[in-house]
Amino acid sequence: MAKSSLKKEKWTLSFDPGLKALVVKEAGRRGVYPVNLLEEMVRKQFNPFGHTEIKDSLTYLRALRKRSREQSDETFLEEIRKWQEASSS
């Protein structure tokens, strides 16, 4: 299921020069544009579980199914309990 391309808006932001340099440097390390790095950081902040960031859903589902076959029921239930504790705190 491919995402439809969204129309992006242009924004002008006032940014601390030190932070701007840090973002530009990190974007260069990762080989992406600074705006892409900022978008990724905002997505992680507001969507900590990351399920909406999946670029290739078919590959993601295959990996989940493979991992779930290798995982015991007790391990799976323990993972759910940890997730519930994390979301409740």
LINNOR-V697506 format. One record per residue. N is the residue number from 1. RES is the residue in three letters. SS is DSSP state (hx for helix, st for strand, lp for the rest). PHI is phi as a letter, one per 20 degrees, with the letter a starting at -180 (* if undefined). OMEGA is omega in whole degrees, -180 to 180 (NA if undefined). Layout:
BEGIN
N,RES,SS,PHI,OMEGA
N,RES,SS,PHI,OMEGA
END
This chain:
BEGIN
1,MET,lp,*,-178
2,ALA,lp,e,177
3,LYS,lp,f,175
4,SER,lp,f,-179
5,SER,lp,f,-178
6,LEU,lp,e,175
7,LYS,lp,f,-178
8,LYS,lp,e,178
9,GLU,lp,e,175
10,LYS,lp,e,178
11,TRP,lp,c,171
12,THR,lp,d,-177
13,LEU,lp,d,170
14,SER,lp,e,-173
15,PHE,lp,c,177
16,ASP,lp,f,-178
17,PRO,hx,g,178
18,GLY,hx,f,178
19,LEU,hx,f,179
20,LYS,hx,f,179
21,ALA,hx,f,179
22,LEU,hx,f,180
23,VAL,hx,f,-180
24,VAL,hx,f,180
25,LYS,hx,f,-180
26,GLU,hx,f,178
27,ALA,hx,f,177
28,GLY,hx,f,177
29,ARG,hx,f,-178
30,ARG,hx,e,-180
31,GLY,lp,m,178
32,VAL,lp,c,176
33,TYR,lp,f,179
34,PRO,hx,g,180
35,VAL,hx,f,178
36,ASN,hx,f,178
37,LEU,hx,f,178
38,LEU,hx,f,178
39,GLU,hx,f,179
40,GLU,hx,f,180
41,MET,hx,f,179
42,VAL,hx,f,178
43,ARG,hx,f,179
44,LYS,hx,f,-179
45,GLN,hx,f,-175
46,PHE,hx,e,179
47,ASN,lp,c,-172
48,PRO,lp,f,-179
49,PHE,lp,e,169
50,GLY,lp,m,-176
51,HIS,hx,f,179
52,THR,hx,e,180
53,GLU,hx,e,-176
54,ILE,lp,f,-178
55,LYS,lp,e,-180
56,ASP,lp,c,-173
57,SER,hx,f,-179
58,LEU,hx,f,178
59,THR,hx,f,179
60,TYR,hx,f,180
61,LEU,hx,f,178
62,ARG,hx,f,179
63,ALA,hx,f,178
64,LEU,hx,f,-179
65,ARG,hx,f,179
66,LYS,hx,f,-180
67,ARG,hx,f,-178
68,SER,hx,f,177
69,ARG,hx,f,-178
70,GLU,hx,e,-173
71,GLN,lp,d,178
72,SER,lp,f,179
73,ASP,hx,f,-180
74,GLU,hx,f,179
75,THR,hx,f,179
76,PHE,hx,f,180
77,LEU,hx,f,178
78,GLU,hx,f,177
79,GLU,hx,f,178
80,ILE,hx,f,179
81,ARG,hx,f,178
82,LYS,hx,f,180
83,TRP,hx,f,179
84,GLN,hx,f,178
85,GLU,hx,f,-180
86,ALA,hx,f,-179
87,SER,hx,f,-180
88,SER,hx,e,-178
89,SER,lp,e,NA
END
